[in-house]
Amino acid sequence: EDGVYGFLDDEMPLAALAPDSCIVLDSLSKKVAPGLALGFIVSPPRLRESIMAAVRSGGWTASGYAFAAGQRLMADGTAAELSRLKRIDAGRRQQIAAKHLADFEIQTNPKSYHLWLTLPPHWRSQTLVAAAARRDIALTPSTTFAATPGHAPNAVRLALAAPPMEQLDLGLRTLAGMLSATEEDFDSTE
C-alpha cells in the first residue's frame, strides 16, 4: 500500500484492515519537504527478513541527516503540524480547481493534490498538453498512466500542489478557456 499521500485523507489504510496481507510504504517527503528523503516500510512479520534483505541489496539507506531530522520532526510534532497545514492547502487548491473547471468532467478526492480531467470531445490529450505547455501550464496526458498502450482515456492529470496559489488560479482559468475553445484555435503553429 502506497501511503505517501495518505496523510491528506481520513480513510483507514488497507493495512489496518488486513495487517497480515499488506506492506505499507510511506515517506516524509510529501508530508514535510521534498528534500527529506526518508522512507518507511511496515510489513507483516513473516515478510520482514525478505524485505530487509531486498532493501539492503539495493543499497537503500537513509542518510544520517535525514534520519535525525525525520526523527526530530516527528517527535516534536512538526511533521504532524505540516501535514495538517498541507491538508488545508490541498482543500483550498481543490476549491480553486472546482471553481474554474465546474463546466468540465473532473474526478478527484477533494482532499488531494491531484485531479483527473476528462477532455471535451473536440480535444485530444496530447494536443492539449502541447498547447498548454506553450502557455507554461504543465499537464500529464492519460497515456502516461495507461497500463496497456492505446487504451488511455481522453483525459489529463493535473497536479495542483506545486504552483503558488495565484499562478494556480491563473493557470486553471487559462486552461478552462482553452477547453471551451477548439483545438484549431490552438494549433501547433501559434
Buried (B, 14 or more C-beta within 10 A) or exposed (E): BEBBBBBBBEEEBBBEEEBEEBBBEBBBBBBBEEEBEBBEBBBBEEBEEEBEEEEEEEEEEBEEEBEEBBEEBBEEEEBEEBBEEBBEBBEEBBEBBBEBBEEBEBEBBBBBBBBBBBBBEEBEBBBBBBBBEEBEBEBBBBBEEEEEEEEBEBBBBBBBBEBEEEEBBBBBBBBBEBBEEEBEEBEEEE
